[in-house]
């Protein structure tokens, strides 16, 4: 997140597919081997619903957990979010710490978690409450080429192979609920880039084979790639919603710059305690457009840095969608 980089200078994300299962089984250190709660797919993971259960949107209450921002756990930063985004590191780092984190230090750049196993234990607790847990995936300049990703063995993957790789890890291995793209890392909008976005949309979101998953993207006007999604109704159809992250700009204007192209229901803005006072953030949550229906929801970036009082108060002011 370009504006977010002022908060997070450390955000730097990143087998041939036939060998993926072997890589997972051999890659994680023994102490870090991850076991899904039960079943073989995202939809069969045990979800023990309790009195704190929430319902995923719309309206969506999205909290970004930036591992290097704040010293509270995933369970302590908000009690109200219905979507949580894990922001820092990569899903392949969690699933295969031997190959993608050889020094095994600075777990997701965190000063809270000391093991990937501990992160996933809290993820399962959130999922048990009904919270959708997504993994951030950064775009990259390489997404504008025919081989957008190079795996740990140095093998270059096509966009179809990379999308399958992401699905294999996020859904089949980690049993998360979807992905959130961070759109700002120097890609050029061309056919290769849009093919990459669409390929991911084949596995995540409303046009995928698993519509229970969520596919979203954080965009802003300072990154040209944002226009590829936020100003294209056909591209936005692959996403559940997009989030504007120009926190320091006028809230209404930054909503309208996307909603006029892709619709209110696909658009939300994000707030950050560094750039938005609580009063400003609450007002942004409460505001609804006068025409065109309700907005998708509200996002709080670095909820763990903002604090539970800030984050939950913002979510409490989110206007409900009228029937």
Backbone bond lengths (Angstrom), bond angles and torsions (degrees), N, CA, C in turn:
res aa  C-N    CA-C-N  psi(-1)  N-CA   C-N-CA  omega(-1)  CA-C   N-CA-C  phi
1 X - - - 1.458 - - 1.518 108.51 -
2 X 1.322 118.02 117.63 1.456 119.76 -171.91 1.510 110.68 -58.75
3 X 1.348 116.40 -51.37 1.453 118.06 175.27 1.506 110.54 -64.78
4 X 1.322 115.11 -30.74 1.449 120.17 179.08 1.519 111.59 -69.24
5 X 1.333 117.35 -28.39 1.456 118.79 -178.09 1.515 111.59 -61.82
6 X 1.331 117.47 -22.96 1.451 120.23 174.43 1.516 109.61 -66.14
7 X 1.339 114.91 -25.98 1.454 119.75 176.71 1.524 110.58 -90.26
8 X 1.356 115.80 -31.74 1.449 121.35 -170.24 1.512 111.31 -131.42
9 X 1.282 118.15 79.71 1.446 120.76 178.09 1.523 111.02 -68.70
10 X 1.338 117.19 -16.00 1.460 120.04 -174.60 1.511 113.51 -89.92
11 X 1.326 119.87 0.08 1.454 121.63 -174.96 1.521 110.35 -73.05
12 X 1.340 116.98 98.53 1.453 122.48 -179.54 1.530 109.34 -134.90
13 X 1.363 120.63 98.31 1.436 121.20 -177.42 1.556 113.40 -83.66
14 X 0.909 110.49 -179.13 1.424 110.47 175.39 1.367 113.58 -34.51
15 X 15.637 67.56 -161.31 0.801 75.76 57.40 1.524 102.13 106.24
16 X 0.854 93.29 -6.48 1.440 85.98 165.91 1.504 103.84 -23.68
17 X 1.346 119.05 144.69 1.453 121.53 -170.11 1.520 112.03 -60.49
18 X 1.286 117.52 -33.26 1.464 119.79 -179.33 1.516 111.73 -63.78
19 X 1.332 116.95 -25.07 1.461 119.86 -178.71 1.508 113.51 -99.35
20 X 1.332 117.16 11.72 1.457 120.89 -173.01 1.518 112.68 -64.35
21 X 1.332 116.90 -44.10 1.462 119.59 -178.09 1.521 110.60 -61.87
22 X 1.326 116.23 -40.27 1.464 119.84 178.36 1.514 110.93 -64.52
23 X 1.334 116.10 -39.89 1.454 120.09 -179.40 1.512 110.77 -62.75
24 X 1.353 116.65 -41.35 1.458 119.74 179.38 1.519 111.28 -64.19
25 X 1.337 116.31 -45.55 1.452 119.15 -174.92 1.524 111.83 -68.98
26 X 1.332 116.73 -32.43 1.458 119.83 -177.62 1.517 112.69 -94.59
27 X 1.333 116.77 -21.75 1.448 119.89 -168.49 1.502 115.21 -77.08
28 X 1.333 118.23 -44.33 1.458 119.76 -176.38 1.519 109.50 -67.98
29 X 1.304 115.33 138.84 1.451 118.50 174.39 1.524 108.37 -63.75
30 X 1.317 116.32 150.93 1.454 119.65 -174.05 1.502 112.07 -54.46
31 X 1.316 117.27 -40.51 1.461 120.93 -178.80 1.517 112.21 -70.21
32 X 1.353 115.90 -15.59 1.454 120.34 -176.66 1.519 113.28 -109.48
33 X 1.350 118.35 2.58 1.447 119.63 -176.07 1.521 109.14 -56.17
34 X 1.314 117.01 129.52 1.453 121.83 -174.93 1.512 109.85 -100.29
35 X 1.324 115.99 134.98 1.460 120.73 178.06 1.512 109.18 -122.49
36 X 1.352 117.93 124.19 1.458 119.44 175.04 1.518 109.91 -60.18
37 X 1.341 116.30 157.28 1.461 119.92 -177.12 1.517 111.36 -61.43
38 X 1.330 117.20 -43.90 1.455 121.81 177.02 1.504 108.43 -172.77
39 X 1.340 116.41 160.67 1.452 120.21 174.94 1.513 113.29 77.48
40 X 1.344 114.44 178.50 1.447 120.76 -174.74 1.506 114.20 -115.34
41 X 1.311 118.65 6.03 1.463 119.96 -179.72 1.508 109.64 -144.06
42 X 1.328 114.91 166.77 1.460 120.56 -178.87 1.509 112.03 -57.87
43 X 1.318 116.69 -33.34 1.459 119.81 -174.65 1.512 112.42 -79.34
44 X 1.348 118.15 -11.26 1.449 119.52 -177.85 1.513 113.02 -106.32
45 X 1.330 117.78 4.01 1.453 119.64 176.21 1.523 109.04 -64.47
46 X 1.315 116.73 133.36 1.460 120.22 -177.74 1.515 110.62 -61.93
47 X 1.327 117.09 130.69 1.447 122.75 179.34 1.531 108.31 -125.23
48 X 1.329 117.33 98.44 1.454 120.90 -178.26 1.525 109.03 -83.46
49 X 1.328 117.17 96.03 1.457 121.44 -177.62 1.524 109.35 -73.43
50 X 1.329 115.83 134.00 1.452 119.76 -178.84 1.517 109.74 -131.18
51 X 1.331 117.03 -166.39 1.459 121.34 -174.63 1.515 112.75 -66.76
52 X 1.328 117.98 -15.94 1.459 120.73 179.78 1.529 111.65 -96.53
53 X 1.331 116.82 11.28 1.464 120.75 -175.28 1.519 111.19 -59.15
54 X 1.335 115.79 142.86 1.457 122.08 176.65 1.519 107.90 -122.11
55 X 1.302 115.86 165.68 1.454 121.71 178.42 1.518 108.67 -114.79
56 X 1.320 116.71 128.48 1.462 119.89 178.61 1.519 109.74 -64.63
57 X 1.344 116.04 150.04 1.449 121.94 -173.11 1.505 113.94 -65.41
58 X 1.326 115.73 -173.27 1.467 125.12 7.70 1.522 112.10 -80.04
59 X 1.358 116.64 154.49 1.459 125.89 -4.56 1.528 111.00 -73.65
60 X 1.323 115.68 145.00 1.449 121.55 -178.50 1.528 110.13 -91.40
61 X 1.329 115.02 133.94 1.458 122.69 174.36 1.528 106.41 -112.84
62 X 1.326 115.34 97.34 1.463 121.45 -168.52 1.520 110.11 -101.58
63 X 1.312 116.71 122.63 1.466 121.98 176.20 1.515 108.76 -114.15
64 X 1.343 116.39 124.43 1.459 120.94 172.82 1.517 108.59 -88.68
65 X 1.324 115.87 128.15 1.455 120.88 175.06 1.519 107.53 -102.06
66 X 1.334 116.34 101.66 1.464 121.77 179.64 1.520 107.85 -89.85
67 X 1.318 116.63 109.81 1.461 120.96 -169.42 1.527 112.99 -59.14
68 X 1.323 117.76 -27.36 1.460 118.69 -177.92 1.528 112.10 -97.52
69 X 1.317 117.61 17.26 1.461 120.94 -176.02 1.525 109.94 -130.40
70 X 1.315 116.68 98.58 1.456 119.70 -179.48 1.509 111.75 100.14
71 X 1.311 115.70 159.27 1.464 120.46 -172.05 1.516 112.81 -121.43
72 X 1.335 117.07 32.80 1.460 120.37 175.17 1.521 108.44 -113.79
73 X 1.316 115.57 162.35 1.456 120.95 -177.25 1.527 111.34 -83.02
74 X 1.313 115.98 173.58 1.454 121.95 175.07 1.522 112.01 -57.79
75 X 1.312 116.51 -30.11 1.463 120.72 -176.94 1.523 112.97 -84.57
76 X 1.337 117.39 -11.93 1.461 120.70 -173.84 1.520 114.29 -104.69
77 X 1.332 118.27 -10.14 1.468 118.81 -172.28 1.514 113.35 -86.90
78 X 1.313 118.70 -20.34 1.462 122.04 177.09 1.516 109.64 -164.73
79 X 1.316 115.40 146.35 1.460 121.70 172.95 1.521 111.06 -109.83
80 X 1.323 117.08 3.33 1.466 120.63 -170.84 1.517 115.07 -117.71
81 X 1.326 118.61 -15.69 1.456 120.31 -178.37 1.521 110.47 -62.78
82 X 1.335 116.44 144.21 1.456 118.85 168.96 1.530 112.10 -109.69
83 X 1.340 116.09 -3.09 1.466 122.15 171.94 1.523 107.78 -136.45
84 X 1.319 116.81 130.29 1.464 121.96 176.52 1.516 108.70 -121.94
85 X 1.333 116.59 129.73 1.459 121.46 179.15 1.525 108.99 -108.58
86 X 1.329 116.82 125.23 1.464 122.10 176.03 1.512 107.46 -83.11
87 X 1.333 116.47 111.50 1.462 121.73 -171.44 1.513 110.53 -117.47
88 X 1.284 117.39 104.96 1.464 132.60 177.20 1.515 106.49 141.04
89 X 1.295 116.09 153.15 1.451 119.56 178.93 1.519 112.39 64.97
90 X 1.315 115.80 -165.18 1.458 121.63 -178.01 1.521 109.72 -139.24
91 X 1.330 117.77 156.93 1.468 118.98 177.68 1.519 112.29 -65.62
92 X 1.361 117.16 -32.92 1.466 118.08 178.90 1.513 111.12 -69.88
93 X 1.309 117.79 -23.23 1.461 121.15 174.58 1.529 110.21 -67.36
94 X 1.331 116.68 -40.65 1.469 120.38 179.02 1.522 110.31 -69.00
95 X 1.344 116.43 -44.52 1.457 120.57 -174.58 1.520 112.95 -74.12
96 X 1.327 117.02 -25.95 1.459 120.50 -174.82 1.522 109.40 -142.18
97 X 1.314 115.63 73.75 1.464 120.23 -174.10 1.529 112.54 -69.40
98 X 1.311 117.91 -22.66 1.463 120.23 -179.99 1.519 111.32 -66.90
99 X 1.343 116.36 -44.37 1.452 120.15 -176.60 1.526 113.15 -86.29
100 X 1.325 117.18 -32.90 1.455 119.61 -173.55 1.527 113.67 -104.90
101 X 1.310 117.67 -8.38 1.458 121.18 175.25 1.529 107.76 -143.70
102 X 1.322 117.46 66.28 1.472 120.62 -171.43 1.521 114.19 -60.49
103 X 1.320 117.83 -29.88 1.460 119.85 179.24 1.518 112.61 -85.11
104 X 1.321 115.73 -13.82 1.461 122.23 176.24 1.525 111.70 50.55
105 X 1.325 115.07 49.21 1.459 118.45 178.32 1.524 109.90 -128.77
106 X 1.313 116.88 161.42 1.453 121.10 178.80 1.514 111.93 56.16
107 X 1.335 117.77 59.91 1.454 122.08 -176.32 1.520 109.78 -50.76
108 X 1.334 116.52 111.33 1.465 124.06 -177.54 1.535 110.87 50.51
109 X 1.331 117.23 32.59 1.465 123.79 -178.76 1.526 111.98 62.53
110 X 1.330 117.33 27.70 1.455 121.66 -168.66 1.516 112.95 -96.69
111 X 1.333 115.18 146.77 1.460 119.61 169.20 1.526 110.08 -104.77
112 X 1.334 116.29 13.70 1.463 122.16 179.89 1.519 111.33 -113.00
113 X 1.329 116.78 -49.29 1.461 121.53 -175.63 1.527 111.00 -96.40
114 X 1.315 114.95 140.76 1.462 120.67 179.62 1.525 111.94 -114.50
115 X 1.315 117.48 -0.22 1.464 120.71 177.51 1.518 108.97 -153.23
116 X 1.329 115.15 150.85 1.462 119.95 175.25 1.521 110.36 -67.03
117 X 1.312 116.63 -31.72 1.462 121.28 178.69 1.527 110.33 -59.83
118 X 1.324 117.59 -39.97 1.456 121.37 179.22 1.526 111.14 -66.51
119 X 1.345 116.65 -38.97 1.467 120.01 176.17 1.521 110.22 -59.90
120 X 1.331 116.17 -48.37 1.461 119.59 -176.37 1.521 112.14 -68.62
121 X 1.320 118.01 -29.04 1.464 119.90 175.97 1.520 110.30 -63.51
122 X 1.335 117.28 -42.57 1.459 120.61 177.77 1.524 111.81 -70.72
123 X 1.334 116.69 -33.22 1.466 120.19 174.47 1.518 110.14 -59.71
124 X 1.330 117.19 -44.80 1.466 120.39 -179.91 1.533 111.07 -63.41
125 X 1.319 117.04 -36.59 1.464 119.72 177.32 1.519 110.45 -63.83
126 X 1.331 116.91 -44.00 1.464 120.58 177.42 1.521 110.84 -61.14
127 X 1.318 116.70 -45.62 1.455 120.03 179.38 1.522 111.22 -61.93
128 X 1.332 116.61 -34.25 1.455 120.65 176.93 1.514 112.79 -63.69
129 X 1.323 116.43 -26.13 1.468 121.42 176.60 1.527 112.18 -82.54
130 X 1.315 116.33 -10.36 1.456 120.35 -176.78 1.507 114.17 102.13
131 X 1.336 117.29 1.84 1.458 121.19 179.62 1.524 109.86 -74.16
132 X 1.344 116.93 133.34 1.461 121.83 173.79 1.531 107.61 -83.16
133 X 1.317 117.16 122.25 1.457 121.79 -178.63 1.525 108.60 -105.92
134 X 1.342 116.10 119.49 1.461 122.91 -178.07 1.525 109.58 -110.93
135 X 1.325 115.67 157.29 1.458 121.38 175.05 1.509 109.25 -109.58
136 X 1.318 116.37 130.62 1.462 120.34 174.78 1.528 109.94 -67.99
137 X 1.343 115.60 137.41 1.460 122.96 173.40 1.527 106.88 -127.25
138 X 1.316 117.72 116.28 1.464 120.94 177.97 1.527 110.38 -76.65
139 X 1.334 116.47 137.68 1.453 117.98 168.06 1.530 107.87 -74.12
140 X 1.321 117.38 177.47 1.463 121.09 -176.83 1.515 108.98 -157.98
141 X 1.319 115.89 159.82 1.462 119.89 176.83 1.523 111.05 -57.07
142 X 1.322 116.65 -31.85 1.467 120.95 -179.46 1.522 112.69 -65.40
143 X 1.337 117.43 -18.23 1.465 119.99 178.56 1.530 111.62 -66.26
144 X 1.295 116.75 -14.30 1.467 120.93 178.03 1.527 111.99 -90.02
145 X 1.331 116.97 5.35 1.463 122.28 178.49 1.524 109.41 -110.24
146 X 1.319 116.38 177.40 1.458 120.40 179.51 1.521 113.07 -79.46
147 X 1.344 117.37 -12.22 1.468 121.32 177.70 1.533 108.23 -129.31
148 X 1.327 117.12 85.44 1.470 120.89 -171.64 1.520 115.61 -73.45
149 X 1.329 118.08 -12.13 1.459 118.69 -174.59 1.528 109.77 -143.37
150 X 1.320 115.85 142.25 1.462 122.33 173.86 1.515 108.44 -119.19
151 X 1.318 117.50 123.29 1.457 120.33 -175.49 1.529 111.75 -79.35
152 X 1.309 116.02 -177.95 1.463 120.57 -174.02 1.524 112.84 -65.66
153 X 1.340 116.22 -20.75 1.460 120.34 178.94 1.521 112.07 -90.09
154 X 1.354 116.60 0.71 1.446 120.19 -179.90 1.516 114.13 86.83
155 X 1.331 117.22 6.96 1.458 121.56 179.15 1.519 109.75 -82.44
156 X 1.332 116.18 128.43 1.453 120.45 178.91 1.521 109.92 -84.52
157 X 1.340 116.21 133.51 1.460 122.30 -178.34 1.517 110.40 -107.01
158 X 1.318 116.57 141.64 1.457 121.56 172.15 1.523 108.79 -73.26
159 X 1.340 116.92 172.34 1.456 118.40 -178.56 1.526 111.72 -64.96
160 X 1.339 117.84 -33.23 1.466 118.99 177.72 1.523 110.85 -70.43
161 X 1.321 117.39 -38.52 1.464 120.71 177.91 1.528 111.13 -67.83
162 X 1.332 116.23 -40.79 1.459 119.15 -179.59 1.524 111.03 -66.48
163 X 1.319 117.86 -41.32 1.462 120.63 178.15 1.526 110.53 -60.96
164 X 1.335 116.37 -41.51 1.460 120.01 177.65 1.523 111.33 -65.85
165 X 1.325 116.54 -37.15 1.462 122.61 176.91 1.536 110.43 -60.99
166 X 1.335 116.82 -46.19 1.466 121.14 179.11 1.521 110.14 -62.65
167 X 1.318 117.38 -45.79 1.468 120.84 179.47 1.520 110.92 -61.62
168 X 1.346 116.97 -42.90 1.456 121.31 -178.53 1.528 111.21 -58.20
169 X 1.330 115.66 -38.76 1.467 119.26 -178.07 1.520 111.27 -82.42
170 X 1.334 117.16 -51.84 1.471 121.20 -172.21 1.522 111.60 -66.65
171 X 1.330 116.85 -43.56 1.465 120.28 -175.98 1.522 111.81 -93.90
172 X 1.336 117.43 -55.84 1.458 120.26 -170.65 1.526 113.17 -75.06
173 X 1.337 117.29 -34.16 1.458 120.13 -177.92 1.522 112.44 -94.12
174 X 1.332 116.92 -53.45 1.465 120.28 -174.72 1.520 113.83 -90.89
175 X 1.323 117.68 -14.56 1.465 122.09 179.27 1.529 112.31 56.08
176 X 1.334 116.01 43.51 1.457 120.43 172.58 1.525 109.03 -85.45
177 X 1.330 116.14 179.87 1.466 120.51 -170.52 1.519 113.94 -107.59
178 X 1.328 117.35 5.74 1.452 119.02 179.03 1.510 111.25 151.12
179 X 1.339 114.95 -168.78 1.459 120.93 -178.01 1.523 110.48 -134.01
180 X 1.326 115.13 153.63 1.461 122.79 175.06 1.523 107.17 -125.85
181 X 1.315 117.64 117.26 1.458 120.84 179.65 1.522 110.41 -80.60
182 X 1.325 116.25 143.10 1.462 122.18 171.68 1.522 105.61 -108.08
183 X 1.319 116.27 107.33 1.463 122.69 -168.73 1.525 109.66 -100.88
184 X 1.353 116.08 98.22 1.465 118.35 -178.70 1.525 114.68 -175.93
185 X 1.303 118.67 14.54 1.452 119.80 -166.37 1.529 114.47 -108.04
186 X 1.326 116.32 37.24 1.451 120.18 167.80 1.510 116.48 84.62
187 X 1.329 117.97 16.26 1.457 119.57 176.89 1.527 110.43 -73.81
188 X 1.308 115.74 155.65 1.460 122.54 172.83 1.517 107.98 -102.22
189 X 1.309 117.15 132.37 1.456 120.09 -178.98 1.530 108.49 -76.30
190 X 1.326 115.24 106.65 1.456 121.77 176.46 1.522 108.22 -143.78
191 X 1.306 116.94 -173.19 1.464 120.47 -177.74 1.523 111.57 -61.17
192 X 1.329 117.20 -39.96 1.463 120.04 178.56 1.521 111.21 -59.25
193 X 1.334 115.53 -42.84 1.463 120.06 -177.84 1.531 111.12 -65.97
194 X 1.315 116.76 -48.58 1.464 119.03 -179.37 1.528 111.22 -67.01
195 X 1.323 117.58 -32.13 1.464 119.66 174.71 1.521 111.28 -63.35
196 X 1.334 116.98 -37.14 1.454 120.64 178.09 1.533 110.49 -63.65
197 X 1.331 116.57 -45.60 1.461 120.67 178.97 1.521 111.27 -61.07
198 X 1.324 116.47 -42.84 1.470 121.00 -179.11 1.527 110.91 -68.57
199 X 1.329 116.97 -38.07 1.463 119.71 -179.78 1.529 110.99 -62.44
200 X 1.325 117.28 -41.99 1.464 120.60 175.35 1.527 110.33 -63.21
201 X 1.349 115.89 -36.63 1.455 120.56 178.08 1.514 113.62 -67.33
202 X 1.321 117.89 -11.96 1.458 120.59 173.93 1.509 112.94 -75.23
203 X 1.342 116.74 -19.52 1.467 121.85 -178.79 1.526 113.48 -112.25
204 X 1.340 116.80 -19.96 1.463 121.07 -175.35 1.528 109.30 -131.72
205 X 1.342 116.77 141.38 1.445 120.29 171.14 1.513 116.11 93.09
206 X 1.337 116.46 -171.26 1.469 122.28 -168.01 1.518 115.46 -68.22
207 X 1.337 119.01 -19.99 1.465 120.83 179.62 1.529 111.83 -104.48
208 X 1.324 116.10 9.43 1.460 120.75 -176.45 1.519 111.19 -90.13
209 X 1.320 114.68 176.14 1.463 120.53 174.92 1.527 111.68 -78.70
210 X 1.327 117.26 -6.71 1.466 122.24 179.58 1.523 108.09 -132.02
211 X 1.320 116.49 82.69 1.461 120.99 -173.75 1.524 113.08 -73.05
212 X 1.329 117.79 -4.20 1.462 120.03 173.92 1.523 111.04 -74.77
213 X 1.329 117.54 -16.31 1.457 121.27 178.52 1.525 110.19 -80.54
214 X 1.321 116.00 163.43 1.460 122.35 177.99 1.527 108.81 -117.15
215 X 1.322 114.72 137.37 1.472 122.96 177.83 1.520 106.28 -129.51
216 X 1.321 116.06 114.89 1.459 120.57 -178.09 1.516 109.96 -137.00
217 X 1.319 115.98 171.42 1.465 120.40 179.84 1.513 109.70 -148.31
218 X 1.321 115.88 137.88 1.462 122.28 172.32 1.524 107.35 -93.49
219 X 1.340 116.57 122.60 1.461 122.05 -176.30 1.526 109.19 -131.89
220 X 1.320 115.87 165.20 1.461 119.96 171.99 1.519 108.41 -159.24
221 X 1.307 115.54 163.92 1.463 120.40 -171.46 1.518 113.05 -70.48
222 X 1.324 118.08 -16.58 1.455 120.61 179.45 1.509 114.03 -78.53
223 X 1.323 117.81 -10.51 1.460 121.89 178.31 1.522 108.15 -112.32
224 X 1.322 118.54 113.92 1.463 120.84 -177.32 1.528 113.99 -54.67
225 X 1.349 116.48 -30.05 1.464 118.60 -179.58 1.530 112.09 -63.81
226 X 1.344 116.34 -24.33 1.458 119.09 179.67 1.514 112.54 -59.54
227 X 1.332 115.81 -34.14 1.458 119.86 179.89 1.522 112.09 -64.81
228 X 1.322 116.92 -26.39 1.460 120.46 -179.49 1.518 111.59 -62.88
229 X 1.325 116.34 -25.24 1.464 121.17 179.17 1.523 110.45 -106.81
230 X 1.340 116.01 -51.63 1.459 121.15 -171.99 1.513 115.02 -72.94
231 X 1.334 117.41 -14.35 1.462 120.07 177.85 1.524 111.40 -120.61
232 X 1.313 116.19 24.54 1.466 121.40 178.37 1.518 109.71 -136.91
233 X 1.322 116.44 107.18 1.464 120.09 -179.81 1.527 111.00 -62.31
234 X 1.334 117.44 -36.12 1.464 119.68 -178.76 1.523 111.47 -67.95
235 X 1.343 117.37 -36.64 1.453 119.82 177.84 1.527 110.87 -75.80
236 X 1.315 116.73 -40.69 1.466 120.14 -179.44 1.523 111.53 -63.11
237 X 1.338 117.48 -20.54 1.459 120.52 178.82 1.523 112.01 -62.14
238 X 1.324 116.86 -22.94 1.466 120.26 177.84 1.531 112.22 -76.25
239 X 1.333 117.10 -16.71 1.461 122.28 -174.00 1.522 111.29 -106.00
240 X 1.325 115.81 148.03 1.465 119.49 171.84 1.516 110.88 -68.20
241 X 1.342 116.61 -40.66 1.455 122.70 178.17 1.517 108.24 -168.28
242 X 1.326 115.79 165.57 1.463 121.14 172.54 1.520 108.58 -123.08
243 X 1.341 115.88 157.76 1.460 121.83 -176.16 1.525 109.08 -124.98
244 X 1.310 117.23 123.47 1.467 119.58 174.48 1.524 108.68 -77.72
245 X 1.343 116.04 134.88 1.462 120.24 -179.21 1.521 112.47 -119.41
246 X 1.321 117.11 28.65 1.460 120.05 173.82 1.511 110.27 -88.01
247 X 1.321 116.21 62.13 1.465 123.55 -167.15 1.527 114.45 -50.93
248 X 1.310 116.73 -31.59 1.457 121.25 -173.05 1.524 112.60 -85.76
249 X 1.347 118.34 0.41 1.465 121.98 -178.67 1.520 110.96 -99.18
250 X 1.331 116.07 172.29 1.458 121.98 179.23 1.526 110.09 -61.83
251 X 1.327 116.64 127.73 1.461 121.02 -173.00 1.525 113.05 -61.87
252 X 1.327 116.69 -45.94 1.467 120.05 -177.23 1.525 111.04 -66.76
253 X 1.314 117.01 -42.40 1.464 121.03 -178.77 1.517 111.27 -64.09
254 X 1.314 116.81 -41.02 1.457 117.24 -177.67 1.525 112.08 -74.16
255 X 1.317 118.05 -23.81 1.468 119.98 170.56 1.528 110.26 -69.13
256 X 1.320 116.28 -49.17 1.466 120.46 -174.46 1.527 113.09 -66.27
257 X 1.338 117.57 -27.57 1.465 118.71 -177.95 1.524 112.14 -64.19
258 X 1.330 117.60 -21.31 1.464 121.93 176.45 1.526 111.47 -104.57
259 X 1.329 115.89 -43.20 1.464 119.46 -174.03 1.522 112.29 -60.40
260 X 1.328 117.93 -31.28 1.470 119.73 -179.05 1.523 111.81 -66.66
261 X 1.337 117.21 -18.13 1.468 121.56 177.46 1.530 112.41 -100.20
262 X 1.334 117.37 -40.59 1.466 120.01 -170.77 1.524 113.92 -114.66
263 X 1.342 117.33 -5.26 1.456 120.56 176.93 1.516 113.74 97.05
264 X 1.319 115.37 152.31 1.467 121.10 -178.05 1.525 112.61 -61.89
265 X 1.329 116.52 -39.90 1.460 120.57 -173.73 1.516 112.60 -69.11
266 X 1.336 117.57 -14.58 1.462 121.60 178.38 1.528 112.03 -98.84
267 X 1.336 117.32 -1.22 1.463 120.14 -167.63 1.524 111.85 -123.27
268 X 1.323 116.49 137.12 1.459 121.84 168.32 1.522 107.83 -143.98
269 X 1.307 116.43 164.05 1.464 120.11 172.78 1.519 108.63 -110.02
270 X 1.329 114.02 159.89 1.447 120.20 175.64 1.513 110.36 -108.63
271 X 1.318 116.13 152.96 1.464 122.08 174.94 1.525 108.39 -125.28
272 X 1.315 114.96 155.26 1.459 122.15 -178.76 1.520 107.89 -139.34
273 X 1.315 116.68 136.50 1.461 119.46 -178.44 1.521 111.96 -64.73
274 X 1.347 118.17 -19.09 1.457 120.07 178.13 1.529 110.89 -73.74
275 X 1.328 116.56 -34.08 1.462 120.35 -174.85 1.526 113.60 -110.02
276 X 1.326 118.21 -20.99 1.456 121.84 -175.65 1.517 110.18 -119.88
277 X 1.320 116.84 120.20 1.456 119.34 173.40 1.521 108.62 -62.77
278 X 1.308 116.31 163.00 1.462 119.46 179.18 1.527 110.52 -60.10
279 X 1.318 116.98 -41.26 1.467 120.36 179.66 1.523 110.91 -61.57
280 X 1.331 116.53 -44.24 1.462 120.85 178.77 1.520 111.08 -64.48
281 X 1.329 116.91 -42.15 1.462 121.18 -178.76 1.519 111.48 -67.87
282 X 1.334 117.12 -39.10 1.467 120.42 177.33 1.521 110.79 -64.29
283 X 1.322 116.38 -40.67 1.461 120.56 178.71 1.523 111.06 -64.58
284 X 1.334 116.24 -39.05 1.462 120.50 177.88 1.521 110.84 -63.45
285 X 1.319 117.07 -37.98 1.461 120.92 179.17 1.526 111.11 -69.15
286 X 1.317 116.89 -40.30 1.462 121.02 -176.61 1.523 112.94 -73.83
287 X 1.339 117.14 -28.11 1.457 121.18 -175.92 1.526 112.06 -65.04
288 X 1.325 115.71 137.63 1.454 121.73 172.86 1.524 108.98 -129.68
289 X 1.321 119.04 143.83 1.462 121.11 177.11 1.529 110.78 -63.33
290 X 1.320 115.83 148.54 1.464 120.82 -176.42 1.517 112.38 -75.08
291 X 1.320 116.86 -27.68 1.460 120.90 179.29 1.514 109.57 -134.08
292 X 1.325 115.62 160.71 1.455 120.42 174.76 1.508 115.67 87.48
293 X 1.327 117.33 6.84 1.453 119.80 178.29 1.514 113.35 89.13
294 X 1.326 115.07 177.91 1.462 122.04 -174.86 1.520 111.62 -77.54
295 X 1.317 115.58 156.27 1.468 122.09 175.58 1.524 109.69 -75.92
296 X 1.319 115.44 168.49 1.462 120.83 -176.77 1.516 113.04 -69.97
297 X 1.341 117.60 -29.05 1.458 120.94 -177.58 1.513 110.38 152.65
298 X 1.336 115.89 -147.90 1.466 121.27 -179.28 1.530 107.94 -145.14
299 X 1.332 115.97 148.65 1.459 121.38 179.29 1.526 109.66 -122.13
300 X 1.331 116.30 138.60 1.462 122.46 172.31 1.521 107.57 -114.49
301 X 1.332 115.30 117.41 1.458 119.41 177.64 1.524 110.20 -81.60
302 X 1.330 116.15 143.06 1.467 123.35 178.45 1.520 110.79 50.85
303 X 1.334 115.20 55.66 1.459 120.34 179.97 1.521 111.43 -58.26
304 X 1.326 116.87 -30.65 1.456 119.73 178.80 1.518 112.01 -70.00
305 X 1.332 117.58 -27.85 1.462 120.65 175.31 1.512 111.85 -83.95
306 X 1.336 116.40 -33.10 1.463 120.86 -179.39 1.521 111.97 -69.73
307 X 1.310 116.34 -33.40 1.457 121.10 -178.46 1.516 111.30 98.73
308 X 1.320 115.40 150.34 1.462 120.88 -176.15 1.527 111.98 -62.89
309 X 1.325 118.33 -38.26 1.462 120.49 -178.01 1.528 110.54 -62.20
310 X 1.336 116.89 -44.88 1.469 121.66 178.63 1.521 109.83 -63.57
311 X 1.315 116.22 -52.27 1.459 120.97 -173.50 1.518 111.63 -62.76
312 X 1.329 117.46 -48.82 1.464 119.43 -176.72 1.522 112.11 -70.06
313 X 1.325 117.50 -29.62 1.462 119.34 176.34 1.527 110.75 -67.90
314 X 1.339 116.95 -38.88 1.465 120.25 175.90 1.519 109.78 -60.99
315 X 1.322 117.48 -48.41 1.459 120.58 -179.17 1.521 111.49 -63.84
316 X 1.334 117.59 -34.17 1.466 121.28 -179.63 1.527 111.46 -65.68
317 X 1.340 116.52 -25.24 1.466 120.01 -179.65 1.529 113.36 -89.35
318 X 1.323 117.55 -2.89 1.454 120.11 179.88 1.519 109.89 -65.52
319 X 1.303 116.31 122.27 1.461 120.62 -179.58 1.522 110.03 -67.73
320 X 1.325 117.04 132.40 1.468 119.22 179.27 1.524 111.32 -68.87
321 X 1.314 115.40 154.86 1.460 120.09 175.29 1.517 108.88 -79.75
322 X 1.306 116.99 124.94 1.457 121.25 -178.28 1.520 109.69 -75.09
323 X 1.360 116.41 140.56 1.464 119.84 179.92 1.525 111.31 -65.97
